[in-house]
């Protein structure tokens, strides 16, 4: 039977916390009787990420879980694209492996797509900050604000938070756009939203609960510099007609 929703989880060297996240997702799916598939994409991990994914999924024998693994680390954007390309449902959502946005927030993004109101919905930490539980360290929080300011100025996307790792898609409309994407790493979220808006898809930024989880691989200095470079690539692509 075709699943109603595909849940994509990109993972890189996540064997310490991925198992708990997978069990939370599959328990939620089971409790709510969702016709769902879980797609875990191991982005060239050097640890037991893929094994942990399979072992955790085996605790829920009635669930549908696919584990995709490739040897070379390609970046979170590449992993998300890979997962979305393999998604069988008409609606797909991707979630960070640490579940910094709890899986219970899923209906906030899925229901508007199911109702035909929007084609792409994405979680936001900035619209309603009262929903933030455990906050980021001050330096990372300020770095995120700088990055968002740069994104808005360079891309023209007037969203408060493009980087939250919780986004959902009408795959009938979004799947054909995946072949146009060129960013494999930090800036892929911006490219997803930019290309979707460019092609006339209806986008909605939705406030969600969020908690900072220790072990983030985001570096303020490295990723701010990378974002500048990838934003320039997106803008150049737009000028060249790539999208």
Buried (B, 14 or more C-beta within 10 A) or exposed (E): EEBBBBBBBBBBBBBEBBBEBBBBBBBBBEEEEBEBBBBBBBBBBEBBBBBBBBEBBEEBEEBBBBBBBBEEBBBBBBBBBBBBBBBBBBBBBBBBBBBBBBBBBBEBBBBBBBEEEBBBBBBBBBBEEEBBEEEBEEEBBEBBEEBBEBBBEBBEBEBBBBBBBBBBBBBEBBBEBBEEBBBBBBBBBBBBBBBBBEBEBBBBBBBBBBBBBEEEEBEBEEBBEBBBEBBEBBBEBBEEEEB
